[in-house]
Amino acid sequence: MSGESVTAERPEDPIAYFLEDMTYHGKSERTREAYERVLRRYEAFLADPDANPQNASIDVAEATYRDCMAWIHTLRRSDAADSTIATYASYLHRFYAYLTQVGTFDSNPMALVMEEMDEQIDTDPSRREISLPAMREFVRDVAHPLDHAVVCTLLKTGMRVGELCNLDLRDVSLAEDTPLRAVTNDDVVSRTQLDGRGPSLYVSAEPTAGEVLNDEKRSASNKRKRATVVPVDEELETALRRWLAVRPATRSSAEPLFASTSGTWGARLTPDMVHHIVERHAKTAGWHRSGGGADENVTPHYFRHFFTTHLRDRTGDRGIVKYLRGDVGGDIIDTYTHNWGDRVRETYERQIYSLY
């Protein structure tokens, strides 16, 4: 911030103020809800004289390092997992750091706490282990064309939810003998980046929540370092064809690939809609429980984990998996882009698991 401090009048409800700013920064509703649950729990701790070290009801703006440390200790006594404690601490740290940066608070009492904590966020937590045969049975039971196509796309590509929601029809290429207009009756031409690639998807790095892309304001951000061309195998192409045959007329001239068939008929799917689709089917399969954690519940992100684990084990090529996930940039991604047909598609088609 160029060394200058930013001053701001202290809001009556700093937590609500912070959450509102998260909206302006393009954070999803689910992310804001997660932050609010943690921050309100911390707020309740401070408001309880019998719980906090000051033995008085105090405001979040008045909390000290000792108060923050005491709250962390309550989490430890509750037998929360180390990763959960670290995640909650990171939420609180970000809350104080942001409001300190914009001048609402004078200092961040969590800064020293973070330095002293031993707990770490587990970026690859021990999750529910689902076998490939069990996943095939799950996919078989997802009958609705939209739900089926969404689940198959997530499982076959490992893309993030926001990236799936931002796909437009122009980002899809089917078999050469089947142009998009033959399937959708829409006068849509695939991106030139897909020419000669065969059935594939173009996952752009451009979309940012709140910005306009392809004449539509987007509600989700892509997090790719660089754009990626992801192969589409026969199974995913079948799922996409089945969906495109019944896809409703969309509300947007951008022609989103995935559009709602429920109350917001024809509107682009949002990350929350995708989460609801996956969670509904996961609950039916016994793979999701209200209040369950990431190690228990199957969510859209679980499919990214499933894709990464299985494809990495099958190929032994971390580079290609990282390319497909959109986790690399620069010279590495250029290598795979220029050698796409011989290296990426060939390896993918040989190793990608069957869902049928």
C-alpha angles and dihedrals in degrees: 000000000000092000095290121122119232117222124209134174110252109255122227090239110031092183093056089046091053093047091050090053089050087059091053089051091056100253115159124251090248092054092049091048091052091051092046093052092052097041094047090050089053090046090053090051091054092047093055111085090196092057109040127067095244092061089222139090106267136180123242088244090059097048119122135208087265092055092051092048091050090053091052088052091053088055090051091050090052089064092242114167117263090243091053092050091049091049093050090047091051090052091052092045092052091048093054094038092053096046090046091051093052091047099250093116127034097224145357111250090188095063096085092038090058091051092053099043119107096194117099133195108254104227092190104034124189100265136187105289113229120186122225092246090053091049090050090054090049092051091047090058093052096090106164109099093228095045091045093050092047093050093045092048092052093046096044098045107026090222123156122258094249090051091053091049092050095054113118127195089256088062091065129083121184130187113314092248091056114059116192094251089061090060103034104027086228121126093237126143122201120244116276087237087071095053111124093003096105120222104354148133127239111218108194127208091211109081114101124178111260095018128107118246125171088358095304131101107235126224096198138046130228114225101200120132089216137002114275135203108215121195120240114213126205094269095052091043089054091051092048093047090050090051095044090053090064101025109134125236104276129232093226129072086217087075100222114216093225118043132172121265094187134063094329092049113194096006120129112266114256126210090255091055091051091049090052091050093051096040092050092055093039090055090052089052092048091247099116132055127181107253093018120136133236091270091060110028126074110223132161089274089058088064089056088052091047092050093048096047097046098041093045091051092048099045101032084211111118091177095063092045090051090048092052091046091051093239099130135063142177121030094355095059090042089057092056093040093055092043094040102128099043098038113022104034095037093050093043096050092046095049110027111112123245118245096190 
